[in-house]
Amino acid sequence: MTTDATWRRKELTVGQVAERSGVAVSALHYYERQGLIHSRRTAGNQRRYRRDTLRRIAFIRVSQRVGIPLSRIHDALAELPDARTPTREDWAHLSEGWRDELDNRIDQLQRLRDDLTGCIGCGCLSLDTCALSNPYDQCGEEGPGPRRLLTKASLGDRDPHSPQSC
């Protein structure tokens, strides 16, 4: 059991960080191998983490929860000077950079949901609805693959739901 005196220390053991952050020790080790968090080693080769590592882990977990891959989280944290822990302002700035990516993903998922039972513009024209949604394989002229499920960014200014658009 952890005592008040233990939590007042400036450095925490891997077990204490796991307990406080709710992240498994194996995940902490993985985060460290990926360069997302850092520790120092004691003379006995035990890991010690600064207390602000808890905020870094919270940043990582929240970022993951909204769908940001660890590689992007790593890049965002690398932007911070001296590998410092993100502040509230840092979170606002970094998360703003992810907004367009998340909006595109949301748009793509909404179209996927809405078009799930219809023509996806693959060019097979084997479904009854394809003749209405993709007459004469208009989508095939725009390129290969399921054209109606592409992201808004890849479609440019075209509306993916308009009859002239795939």
ROSE-4610 file (N, C-alpha, C; in Angstrom, 1 decimal, always signed):
// ROSE-4610
residu = [M/M/M/T/T/T/T/T/T/D/D/D/A/A/A/T/T/T/W/W/W/R/R/R/R/R/R/K/K/K/E/E/E/L/L/L/T/T/T/V/V/V/G/G/G/Q/Q/Q/V/V/V/A/A/A/E/E/E/R/R/R/S/S/S/G/G/G/V/V/V/A/A/A/V/V/V/S/S/S/A/A/A/L/L/L/H/H/H/Y/Y/Y/Y/Y/Y/E/E/E/R/R/R/Q/Q/Q/G/G/G/L/L/L/I/I/I/H/H/H/S/S/S/R/R/R/R/R/R/T/T/T/A/A/A/G/G/G/N/N/N/Q/Q/Q/R/R/R/R/R/R/Y/Y/Y/R/R/R/R/R/R/D/D/D/T/T/T/L/L/L/R/R/R/R/R/R/I/I/I/A/A/A/F/F/F/I/I/I/R/R/R/V/V/V/S/S/S/Q/Q/Q/R/R/R/V/V/V/G/G/G/I/I/I/P/P/P/L/L/L/S/S/S/R/R/R/I/I/I/H/H/H/D/D/D/A/A/A/L/L/L/A/A/A/E/E/E/L/L/L/P/P/P/D/D/D/A/A/A/R/R/R/T/T/T/P/P/P/T/T/T/R/R/R/E/E/E/D/D/D/W/W/W/A/A/A/H/H/H/L/L/L/S/S/S/E/E/E/G/G/G/W/W/W/R/R/R/D/D/D/E/E/E/L/L/L/D/D/D/N/N/N/R/R/R/I/I/I/D/D/D/Q/Q/Q/L/L/L/Q/Q/Q/R/R/R/L/L/L/R/R/R/D/D/D/D/D/D/L/L/L/T/T/T/G/G/G/C/C/C/I/I/I/G/G/G/C/C/C/G/G/G/C/C/C/L/L/L/S/S/S/L/L/L/D/D/D/T/T/T/C/C/C/A/A/A/L/L/L/S/S/S/N/N/N/P/P/P/Y/Y/Y/D/D/D/Q/Q/Q/C/C/C/G/G/G/E/E/E/E/E/E/G/G/G/P/P/P/G/G/G/P/P/P/R/R/R/R/R/R/L/L/L/L/L/L/T/T/T/K/K/K/A/A/A/S/S/S/L/L/L/G/G/G/D/D/D/R/R/R/D/D/D/P/P/P/H/H/H/S/S/S/P/P/P/Q/Q/Q/S/S/S/C/C/C]
num = [1/1/1/2/2/2/3/3/3/4/4/4/5/5/5/6/6/6/7/7/7/8/8/8/9/9/9/10/10/10/11/11/11/12/12/12/13/13/13/14/14/14/15/15/15/16/16/16/17/17/17/18/18/18/19/19/19/20/20/20/21/21/21/22/22/22/23/23/23/24/24/24/25/25/25/26/26/26/27/27/27/28/28/28/29/29/29/30/30/30/31/31/31/32/32/32/33/33/33/34/34/34/35/35/35/36/36/36/37/37/37/38/38/38/39/39/39/40/40/40/41/41/41/42/42/42/43/43/43/44/44/44/45/45/45/46/46/46/47/47/47/48/48/48/49/49/49/50/50/50/51/51/51/52/52/52/53/53/53/54/54/54/55/55/55/56/56/56/57/57/57/58/58/58/59/59/59/60/60/60/61/61/61/62/62/62/63/63/63/64/64/64/65/65/65/66/66/66/67/67/67/68/68/68/69/69/69/70/70/70/71/71/71/72/72/72/73/73/73/74/74/74/75/75/75/76/76/76/77/77/77/78/78/78/79/79/79/80/80/80/81/81/81/82/82/82/83/83/83/84/84/84/85/85/85/86/86/86/87/87/87/88/88/88/89/89/89/90/90/90/91/91/91/92/92/92/93/93/93/94/94/94/95/95/95/96/96/96/97/97/97/98/98/98/99/99/99/100/100/100/101/101/101/102/102/102/103/103/103/104/104/104/105/105/105/106/106/106/107/107/107/108/108/108/109/109/109/110/110/110/111/111/111/112/112/112/113/113/113/114/114/114/115/115/115/116/116/116/117/117/117/118/118/118/119/119/119/120/120/120/121/121/121/122/122/122/123/123/123/124/124/124/125/125/125/126/126/126/127/127/127/128/128/128/129/129/129/130/130/130/131/131/131/132/132/132/133/133/133/134/134/134/135/135/135/136/136/136/137/137/137/138/138/138/139/139/139/140/140/140/141/141/141/142/142/142/143/143/143/144/144/144/145/145/145/146/146/146/147/147/147/148/148/148/149/149/149/150/150/150/151/151/151/152/152/152/153/153/153/154/154/154/155/155/155/156/156/156/157/157/157/158/158/158/159/159/159/160/160/160/161/161/161/162/162/162/163/163/163/164/164/164/165/165/165/166/166/166]
x = [+0.8/+0.0/+0.9/+0.5/+1.3/+0.9/+2.0/+1.8/+1.8/+1.4/+1.5/+2.9/+3.8/+5.2/+5.8/+5.4/+5.8/+5.4/+4.2/+3.7/+4.3/+4.9/+5.5/+6.8/+7.4/+8.7/+8.7/+9.8/+9.8/+9.9/+10.4/+10.5/+9.6/+9.1/+8.2/+8.8/+8.4/+8.8/+7.9/+8.2/+7.4/+6.0/+6.0/+4.8/+3.9/+4.5/+3.7/+3.1/+3.9/+3.4/+2.3/+2.4/+1.4/+0.1/+0.3/-0.9/-1.6/-0.8/-1.4/-2.0/-1.4/-1.8/-2.9/-3.0/-3.9/-3.4/-2.1/-1.5/-0.6/-0.7/+0.1/+1.6/+2.3/+3.8/+4.3/+3.8/+4.3/+4.1/+3.0/+2.7/+3.7/+4.0/+5.0/+6.3/+6.7/+8.0/+7.9/+6.8/+6.6/+6.7/+6.0/+6.1/+7.5/+8.3/+9.6/+10.5/+10.3/+11.1/+10.7/+9.5/+9.1/+9.5/+10.1/+10.6/+9.5/+8.4/+7.3/+7.4/+8.0/+8.3/+9.8/+10.3/+11.7/+11.9/+12.9/+13.2/+14.7/+15.1/+16.5/+16.7/+17.9/+18.1/+18.9/+18.5/+19.1/+20.4/+21.2/+22.4/+22.0/+20.8/+20.4/+19.6/+19.7/+19.2/+17.6/+17.0/+15.6/+15.2/+14.1/+13.6/+13.0/+13.2/+12.6/+12.1/+10.9/+10.2/+9.9/+10.1/+9.7/+8.2/+7.7/+6.2/+5.5/+6.1/+5.4/+5.2/+5.8/+5.6/+4.1/+3.4/+2.0/+1.2/+1.6/+0.9/+1.2/+2.4/+2.8/+2.0/+1.8/+1.0/-0.4/-0.9/-2.3/-2.5/-1.5/-1.6/-1.6/-0.7/-0.6/-2.0/-2.5/-3.8/-5.0/-5.1/-6.2/-6.0/-4.8/-4.5/-4.9/-4.5/-4.9/-6.4/-7.1/-8.5/-9.2/-8.7/-9.3/-8.8/-8.0/-7.6/-6.3/-5.5/-4.2/-3.2/-2.5/-1.5/-0.3/+0.4/+1.5/+2.6/+2.8/+3.8/+3.6/+2.3/+1.9/+2.1/+1.7/+1.9/+3.3/+4.2/+5.6/+6.1/+5.7/+6.1/+5.6/+4.4/+3.9/+4.7/+5.0/+5.8/+7.2/+7.8/+9.1/+9.2/+8.0/+8.0/+8.3/+8.0/+8.2/+9.7/+10.0/+11.5/+11.9/+13.1/+13.8/+12.9/+12.1/+11.3/+10.5/+10.0/+9.2/+7.8/+7.2/+5.8/+4.8/+3.8/+2.9/+2.1/+2.0/+1.1/-0.3/-1.2/-2.5/-2.5/-1.6/-1.5/-0.9/+0.1/+0.6/-0.5/-1.3/-2.4/-3.3/-3.6/-4.5/-3.9/-2.6/-1.9/-1.8/-1.3/-1.1/-2.4/-3.4/-4.7/-5.3/-5.1/-5.6/-5.0/-3.8/-3.1/-3.8/-4.4/-5.0/-6.5/-7.0/-8.5/-8.9/-8.1/-8.5/-8.4/-7.4/-7.3/-8.5/-8.9/-10.1/-11.4/-11.5/-12.7/-12.8/-11.7/-11.7/-12.1/-11.6/-11.9/-13.4/-13.9/-15.3/-16.2/-15.8/-16.5/-16.5/-15.3/-15.2/-16.1/-16.1/-16.9/-18.4/-18.8/-20.2/-20.6/-19.8/-20.1/-20.1/-19.2/-19.2/-20.5/-20.9/-22.1/-23.3/-23.4/-24.5/-24.5/-23.4/-23.3/-23.1/-23.1/-22.8/-23.6/-24.8/-25.6/-25.8/-25.1/-25.2/-24.0/-24.0/-22.8/-21.7/-20.5/-19.3/-18.4/-18.8/-18.1/-16.9/-17.0/-15.8/-15.8/-16.9/-16.9/-17.4/-17.8/-18.3/-19.7/-20.5/-21.9/-22.7/-22.5/-23.2/-24.4/-24.5/-25.7/-26.7/-28.0/-29.1/-28.9/-28.4/-28.3/-27.2/-26.2/-25.1/-25.5/-26.4/-26.9/-27.4/-28.0/-28.5/-27.4/-26.6/-25.6/-24.3/-24.0/-22.8/-23.1/-24.0/-24.4/-23.2/-23.1/-22.0/-20.6/-20.6/-19.3/-18.6/-19.3/-18.7/-17.5/-17.7/-16.6/-15.3/-15.4/-14.2/-13.3/-13.9/-13.1/-12.3/-12.7/-11.9/-10.8/-10.6/-9.5/-9.9/-9.0/-9.2/-9.8/-10.4/-10.9/-12.2/-12.7/-14.0/-14.1/-14.4/-14.3/-15.2/-16.3/-17.3/-16.9/-15.9/-15.5/-14.2/-13.7/-12.5/-12.8/-11.7/-11.8/-12.2/-12.8/-13.1/-11.9/-10.7/-9.5/-9.1/-9.3/-8.9/-9.8/-11.1/-12.0/-11.9/-11.2/-11.1/-12.4/-12.9/-14.1/-15.3/-15.2/-16.4/-17.2/-18.5/-19.4/-19.5/-19.1/-19.1/-20.5/-21.5/-22.9/-23.6/-23.0/-23.7/-23.7/-24.7/-24.7/-23.6/-22.9/-21.8/-20.5/-20.5/-19.3/-19.3/-18.1/-17.9/-17.2]
y = [-1.2/+0.0/+1.2/+2.3/+3.5/+4.4/+5.0/+6.0/+7.4/+8.3/+9.8/+10.2/+9.7/+10.0/+9.6/+8.4/+7.8/+8.7/+9.2/+10.1/+11.5/+11.9/+13.2/+13.2/+12.1/+12.0/+12.7/+13.2/+13.8/+12.8/+11.6/+10.5/+9.4/+8.7/+7.5/+6.3/+5.1/+3.9/+3.5/+2.5/+2.1/+1.6/+1.0/+0.5/+1.6/+2.7/+3.8/+4.6/+4.7/+5.4/+4.6/+3.2/+2.4/+2.5/+2.5/+2.6/+4.0/+5.0/+6.4/+6.7/+6.2/+6.5/+5.5/+4.3/+3.3/+2.6/+2.7/+2.1/+1.0/-0.1/-1.3/-1.0/-1.7/-1.6/-1.9/-2.9/-3.3/-2.1/-1.4/-0.3/+0.9/+1.1/+2.1/+1.8/+0.5/+0.1/+0.4/+0.0/+0.3/+1.7/+2.6/+4.0/+4.5/+4.0/+4.4/+4.0/+2.7/+2.3/+3.1/+3.7/+4.5/+6.0/+6.3/+7.6/+8.6/+8.1/+8.9/+9.4/+8.6/+9.0/+8.6/+9.1/+8.9/+8.6/+7.8/+7.5/+7.6/+7.5/+7.4/+6.1/+5.6/+4.3/+4.6/+3.9/+4.0/+3.2/+3.2/+2.4/+0.9/+0.6/-0.8/-1.1/-0.2/-0.4/-0.4/+0.3/+0.4/+1.7/+1.7/+2.9/+3.9/+5.2/+6.2/+7.3/+7.7/+8.6/+9.9/+11.0/+12.3/+12.3/+13.1/+13.1/+13.6/+14.6/+15.1/+14.1/+12.9/+11.8/+11.5/+11.6/+11.3/+12.2/+13.4/+14.3/+13.9/+13.5/+13.1/+11.8/+10.9/+9.7/+10.0/+11.0/+11.4/+12.0/+12.8/+13.3/+12.2/+11.2/+10.1/+9.4/+9.1/+8.3/+9.0/+10.3/+11.1/+11.2/+11.4/+11.5/+10.1/+9.0/+7.7/+7.5/+8.0/+7.8/+8.5/+9.6/+10.3/+9.7/+8.7/+8.0/+8.5/+9.2/+9.6/+8.5/+8.1/+7.0/+7.4/+6.5/+6.8/+7.5/+7.2/+7.8/+9.3/+9.7/+11.2/+11.8/+11.0/+11.6/+11.8/+10.9/+11.0/+12.3/+12.5/+13.7/+15.0/+14.9/+16.1/+16.4/+15.4/+15.6/+16.0/+15.6/+15.9/+17.4/+18.1/+19.5/+20.3/+19.7/+20.5/+20.7/+21.9/+22.1/+21.3/+20.8/+20.0/+18.9/+18.3/+17.1/+17.3/+18.6/+18.9/+18.3/+18.3/+17.8/+18.8/+18.4/+19.4/+20.2/+21.4/+22.3/+22.3/+23.0/+23.2/+23.9/+24.9/+25.6/+24.7/+23.8/+22.8/+21.9/+21.4/+20.5/+21.2/+22.5/+23.2/+23.4/+23.7/+23.9/+22.6/+21.5/+20.3/+19.6/+19.7/+19.1/+19.8/+21.1/+21.9/+21.3/+20.9/+20.4/+19.1/+18.4/+17.1/+17.2/+18.4/+18.7/+18.3/+18.7/+18.4/+16.9/+16.2/+14.8/+14.1/+14.5/+13.9/+14.2/+15.5/+15.8/+15.0/+14.7/+13.9/+12.5/+12.0/+10.6/+10.5/+11.5/+11.5/+11.5/+12.4/+12.5/+11.1/+10.5/+9.2/+8.2/+8.1/+7.2/+7.4/+8.7/+9.0/+8.5/+8.8/+8.3/+6.8/+6.2/+4.7/+4.2/+4.8/+4.3/+4.6/+5.8/+6.1/+5.3/+4.9/+4.2/+2.7/+2.3/+0.9/-0.1/+0.2/-0.8/-0.4/+0.6/+1.1/+0.8/+1.4/+1.4/+2.1/+1.5/+2.1/+2.6/+2.5/+3.0/+2.2/+0.9/+0.0/-0.4/-0.2/-0.5/-1.8/-2.6/-4.0/-3.9/-2.9/-2.7/-4.0/-4.8/-6.0/-5.9/-4.8/-4.6/-3.8/-4.1/-3.3/-1.8/-1.4/+0.0/+0.7/-0.1/+0.5/+1.2/+0.7/+1.4/+2.8/+3.0/+4.3/+5.2/+4.6/+5.4/+5.6/+4.7/+4.8/+4.4/+5.2/+4.8/+4.8/+3.8/+3.7/+3.8/+3.4/+3.3/+4.7/+5.8/+7.1/+7.2/+6.4/+6.4/+5.9/+4.9/+4.3/+5.3/+6.4/+7.4/+8.3/+8.2/+9.0/+8.3/+7.0/+6.3/+4.9/+4.1/+2.8/+2.8/+1.6/+1.4/+1.9/+1.8/+2.2/+3.7/+4.4/+5.9/+6.6/+6.0/+6.7/+6.7/+5.9/+5.8/+6.5/+7.3/+8.1/+9.2/+9.8/+10.9/+12.2/+13.1/+14.4/+15.1/+15.0/+15.6/+15.1/+13.8/+13.2/+13.6/+14.0/+14.4/+15.9/+16.7/+18.1/+18.8/+19.7/+20.4/+19.7/+18.5/+17.8/+17.3/+17.3/+16.7/+15.2/+14.3/+12.9/+12.3/+13.0/+12.5/+13.1/+14.0/+14.5/+13.5/+13.5/+12.4/+12.5/+13.6/+13.7/+13.3/+13.0/+12.7/+11.2/+10.7/+9.3/+9.3]
z = [+0.0/+0.0/+0.0/-0.7/-0.8/+0.3/+0.9/+2.0/+1.4/+2.3/+1.9/+1.6/+2.5/+2.3/+1.0/+0.5/-0.7/-1.9/-1.9/-3.0/-3.0/-1.8/-1.8/-2.4/-2.8/-3.4/-4.8/-5.2/-6.5/-7.6/-7.3/-8.3/-7.9/-8.9/-8.6/-9.3/-8.7/-9.2/-10.4/-11.2/-12.3/-11.7/-10.6/-10.0/-9.6/-9.0/-8.6/-9.8/-10.8/-12.0/-12.6/-12.7/-13.2/-12.3/-11.0/-10.1/-10.3/-10.3/-10.4/-11.8/-12.9/-14.2/-14.7/-14.1/-14.6/-15.8/-16.1/-17.3/-16.8/-17.5/-17.1/-17.2/-16.4/-16.4/-17.8/-18.4/-19.7/-20.7/-20.6/-21.5/-21.2/-19.9/-19.6/-20.2/-20.1/-20.7/-22.2/-22.8/-24.3/-24.6/-23.9/-24.1/-24.0/-23.0/-22.9/-24.1/-24.5/-25.7/-26.9/-27.0/-28.1/-28.0/-26.8/-26.6/-26.2/-25.7/-25.3/-23.9/-23.0/-21.6/-21.4/-20.3/-19.9/-18.5/-18.1/-16.7/-16.6/-15.3/-15.0/-14.3/-14.3/-13.6/-12.3/-11.2/-9.9/-10.0/-8.9/-8.8/-8.9/-8.4/-8.5/-9.8/-10.8/-12.1/-12.1/-11.1/-11.1/-11.8/-12.5/-13.2/-12.1/-12.4/-11.6/-12.5/-12.3/-13.2/-12.4/-13.1/-12.5/-12.4/-11.4/-11.2/-12.5/-13.2/-14.3/-15.5/-15.3/-16.3/-16.3/-15.1/-15.0/-16.0/-16.1/-17.1/-18.5/-18.8/-20.1/-20.5/-19.6/-19.8/-20.1/-19.3/-19.5/-20.9/-21.4/-22.7/-23.7/-23.5/-24.5/-24.5/-23.4/-23.3/-23.9/-23.6/-24.2/-25.7/-26.2/-27.6/-28.3/-27.7/-28.2/-28.2/-27.2/-27.1/-28.2/-28.7/-29.9/-31.2/-31.2/-32.4/-33.0/-32.3/-32.8/-32.6/-33.6/-33.5/-32.7/-32.0/-31.2/-32.0/-33.2/-34.0/-34.1/-34.2/-34.3/-32.9/-31.9/-30.5/-30.2/-30.6/-30.5/-31.2/-32.4/-33.1/-32.4/-31.9/-31.2/-29.9/-29.2/-28.0/-28.3/-29.4/-29.8/-30.2/-30.5/-30.8/-29.5/-28.4/-27.1/-26.8/-26.4/-26.0/-24.8/-24.9/-23.8/-23.4/-24.3/-23.9/-22.7/-22.5/-21.3/-21.4/-20.3/-20.2/-20.8/-21.6/-22.2/-21.1/-21.4/-20.6/-21.2/-20.6/-21.1/-22.5/-22.6/-23.9/-24.9/-24.5/-25.5/-26.0/-25.1/-25.5/-26.5/-26.2/-27.1/-28.5/-28.6/-29.8/-30.6/-29.9/-30.6/-31.0/-30.2/-30.6/-31.7/-31.8/-33.0/-34.3/-34.2/-35.4/-35.9/-35.0/-35.3/-35.7/-35.6/-35.8/-37.3/-38.3/-39.7/-39.9/-39.4/-39.5/-38.9/-37.7/-37.1/-37.8/-38.3/-39.1/-40.3/-41.0/-42.2/-41.8/-40.7/-40.3/-40.0/-39.3/-38.9/-40.2/-41.1/-42.4/-43.1/-43.2/-43.8/-43.1/-41.8/-41.1/-41.3/-41.3/-41.6/-43.0/-44.0/-45.3/-45.4/-44.7/-44.7/-44.1/-43.0/-42.4/-43.3/-43.9/-44.8/-46.1/-46.6/-47.9/-47.7/-46.5/-46.2/-47.0/-47.3/-48.1/-49.5/-50.0/-51.3/-52.1/-53.3/-54.2/-53.6/-53.7/-53.2/-54.3/-55.6/-56.7/-57.1/-56.9/-57.2/-58.7/-59.4/-60.8/-61.2/-60.2/-60.5/-61.2/-60.8/-61.3/-61.2/-60.2/-60.0/-59.0/-58.3/-57.4/-58.2/-57.8/-58.5/-58.3/-57.1/-56.9/-57.6/-58.1/-58.7/-60.0/-60.7/-62.0/-61.7/-60.5/-60.1/-59.5/-58.7/-58.0/-58.8/-59.7/-60.5/-62.0/-62.6/-64.0/-65.0/-65.8/-66.8/-66.2/-64.9/-64.1/-64.2/-63.9/-63.9/-62.9/-61.8/-60.8/-61.3/-62.2/-62.8/-63.5/-64.0/-64.7/-63.8/-62.5/-61.5/-60.9/-61.2/-60.6/-60.1/-59.6/-59.2/-57.7/-57.4/-56.0/-55.8/-54.5/-54.1/-53.9/-55.0/-55.1/-54.1/-53.8/-52.9/-51.4/-51.1/-49.7/-49.4/-50.4/-50.1/-49.2/-48.6/-47.7/-48.4/-47.7/-48.2/-48.7/-48.0/-48.5/-49.9/-50.1/-51.4/-52.5/-52.2/-53.2/-53.5/-52.8/-53.0/-52.7/-53.5/-53.3/-53.6/-54.2/-54.7/-53.5/-53.6/-52.6/-52.9/-52.0/-52.2/-52.4/-52.1/-52.2/-53.5/-54.2/-55.4/-56.5/-57.4/-58.4/-59.3/-59.5/-60.4/-59.8/-58.5/-57.7/-57.3/-57.3/-56.8/-55.5]
